[in-house]
Amino acid sequence: MEISVSQTVDGSFARVMDILSGGELGRARIKYFGADKYADFIPAAGTEPKCTETRFLVPADRLPAAAAAFIGLPHVQGSIRISYFPSGKIDFAPELPGLPLTLQLSGQVTQVGENVTSVRYTGKAEVRVPFVGRAVEAKIVSVLQGALRHEERLIEELAGNGTENKETDNDRD
């Protein structure tokens, strides 16, 4: 199932790239998914491309009941490595051992105005489970798109653009 999210944020290309690859946003991503007690964020170490990594181990009882039943494991373990290239390209490399899930996601950051930047994410989720795979894919895509929309507001906040009251109850699909 295809994933597509476009965002426009107030901020220069350089500022948005710094925020995207920064520790504060990385930790906010973990908190958004409710995994703040179960994940470690490893910030970029000055390499090109800048790379961050989040490693997680979430007990099944912390997952929604349907997800826990679907997974059938005592916990979900994995990591997500994100590479940020100077050109604005973003590559996500999730490692989810033992799950019948393939997740591909990339992004592109583009300066579209004097102090306006576009961030576009595209990708694909595939669940390899007979009969229910498409339904699970739809839920995964919905959660990812909600997280990326939430991230847009976080970027605005971190850039100091005062959008902290934009979030609604529908932001976590």
C-alpha positions as CSV (number, residue, x, y, z in Angstrom):
1,M,0.0,0.0,0.0
2,E,1.4,3.4,-1.0
3,I,2.4,6.1,1.5
4,S,2.4,9.7,0.5
5,V,2.6,12.8,2.7
6,S,3.5,16.4,1.7
7,Q,4.3,19.1,4.2
8,T,5.1,22.8,3.9
9,V,6.8,24.4,6.9
10,D,8.0,27.9,7.7
11,G,11.8,27.8,7.8
12,S,14.8,27.7,5.6
13,F,16.0,24.5,4.0
14,A,19.1,24.5,6.3
15,R,17.0,25.0,9.4
16,V,14.5,22.3,8.5
17,M,17.3,19.8,7.7
18,D,18.9,20.6,11.1
19,I,15.6,20.0,12.9
20,L,14.8,16.8,11.0
21,S,18.2,15.3,11.9
22,G,18.2,16.7,15.4
23,G,17.8,14.8,18.7
24,E,14.8,16.8,19.9
25,L,12.7,15.7,16.9
26,G,14.0,12.1,17.2
27,R,13.0,11.9,20.8
28,A,9.6,13.5,20.0
29,R,9.0,10.8,17.4
30,I,9.6,8.1,20.0
31,K,7.2,9.8,22.4
32,Y,4.5,10.1,19.8
33,F,4.5,6.4,19.4
34,G,4.3,5.9,23.1
35,A,7.7,4.1,23.1
36,D,9.7,6.6,25.1
37,K,10.4,4.0,27.9
38,Y,11.3,1.4,25.3
39,A,13.5,3.1,22.8
40,D,17.0,4.7,22.5
41,F,17.7,7.5,20.1
42,I,21.2,7.7,18.7
43,P,21.9,11.2,17.2
44,A,23.9,12.0,14.1
45,A,27.7,12.0,14.7
46,G,28.7,14.7,12.2
47,T,28.9,12.3,9.2
48,E,27.7,13.0,5.7
49,P,25.1,12.0,5.2
50,K,23.9,12.7,8.8
51,C,22.4,9.5,10.1
52,T,20.3,8.9,13.2
53,E,19.1,5.6,14.6
54,T,16.3,4.7,16.9
55,R,16.4,1.2,18.5
56,F,13.3,-0.1,20.2
57,L,12.0,-3.0,22.1
58,V,8.3,-2.6,22.9
59,P,6.5,-5.2,25.0
60,A,3.4,-6.6,23.3
61,D,1.1,-5.4,26.2
62,R,2.0,-1.8,25.2
63,L,0.7,-2.4,21.6
64,P,-3.0,-2.2,20.6
65,A,-4.7,-5.6,21.2
66,A,-5.2,-6.3,17.5
67,A,-1.5,-5.6,16.8
68,A,-0.3,-7.7,19.6
69,A,-2.5,-10.6,18.5
70,F,-1.4,-10.2,14.9
71,I,2.3,-10.1,15.8
72,G,2.1,-13.0,18.2
73,L,5.4,-12.2,19.9
74,P,6.2,-11.1,23.4
75,H,7.6,-7.8,22.1
76,V,8.4,-5.9,19.0
77,Q,12.1,-5.2,18.5
78,G,13.8,-3.3,15.7
79,S,15.6,-0.2,14.6
80,I,15.1,2.6,12.2
81,R,18.1,4.3,10.6
82,I,17.4,7.6,8.9
83,S,20.0,9.2,6.5
84,Y,19.8,12.9,5.7
85,F,21.7,13.9,2.6
86,P,22.9,17.5,1.9
87,S,20.7,17.5,-1.3
88,G,17.6,17.2,0.9
89,K,17.1,13.5,0.3
90,I,16.0,11.4,3.3
91,D,16.2,7.6,3.4
92,F,14.6,5.5,6.1
93,A,16.0,2.0,6.7
94,P,13.7,0.1,9.2
95,E,14.9,-3.3,10.5
96,L,11.9,-5.3,11.9
97,P,13.1,-8.8,12.4
98,G,10.5,-11.5,12.7
99,L,7.7,-9.3,11.4
100,P,5.9,-10.1,8.1
101,L,6.3,-6.4,7.2
102,T,8.3,-4.6,4.5
103,L,8.4,-0.9,4.9
104,Q,10.0,1.5,2.4
105,L,10.0,5.2,3.0
106,S,12.0,8.1,1.6
107,G,11.7,11.9,1.7
108,Q,12.8,15.0,-0.2
109,V,13.3,18.4,1.4
110,T,13.0,21.3,-1.0
111,Q,13.3,25.1,-0.5
112,V,10.1,26.5,-2.1
113,G,10.2,30.2,-0.9
114,E,12.4,32.6,0.9
115,N,11.7,31.0,4.3
116,V,9.4,28.1,3.2
117,T,10.4,24.5,2.8
118,S,8.5,21.5,1.4
119,V,9.0,18.0,2.8
120,R,7.5,15.1,0.8
121,Y,7.5,11.5,2.0
122,T,6.7,8.6,-0.3
123,G,6.9,4.9,0.3
124,K,5.2,1.6,0.5
125,A,4.1,-0.8,3.3
126,E,3.5,-4.5,2.6
127,V,2.3,-7.1,5.1
128,R,2.7,-10.7,4.1
129,V,-0.2,-12.3,5.9
130,P,-3.0,-14.1,4.0
131,F,-6.5,-12.6,4.1
132,V,-5.7,-9.7,6.6
133,G,-2.5,-8.3,5.1
134,R,-4.3,-5.4,3.2
135,A,-6.3,-4.4,6.3
136,V,-3.1,-4.3,8.4
137,E,-1.3,-2.4,5.7
138,A,-4.0,0.2,5.7
139,K,-3.7,0.7,9.5
140,I,0.1,0.9,9.3
141,V,-0.1,3.5,6.5
142,S,-2.7,5.5,8.5
143,V,-0.5,5.5,11.6
144,L,2.6,6.6,9.6
145,Q,0.7,9.3,7.8
146,G,-0.6,10.6,11.1
147,A,2.8,10.6,12.6
148,L,4.3,12.5,9.6
149,R,1.5,15.1,9.9
150,H,2.2,15.4,13.6
151,E,5.9,15.8,12.8
152,E,5.1,18.9,10.6
153,R,3.7,20.7,13.7
154,L,6.8,19.6,15.7
155,I,9.1,21.0,13.1
156,E,7.2,24.3,13.2
157,E,7.4,24.4,17.0
158,L,11.1,23.6,17.0
159,A,11.7,26.3,14.4
160,G,9.9,28.7,16.8
161,N,6.9,29.4,14.6
162,G,4.4,29.1,17.4
163,T,2.1,26.4,16.1
164,E,1.8,24.5,19.3
165,N,-2.0,24.7,19.4
166,K,-2.6,23.3,15.9
167,E,-2.9,19.7,17.1
168,T,-6.4,18.2,17.1
169,D,-7.8,14.9,18.5
170,N,-7.7,13.4,15.0
171,D,-3.9,13.8,14.7
172,R,-3.2,10.2,15.9
173,D,-5.2,8.1,13.5
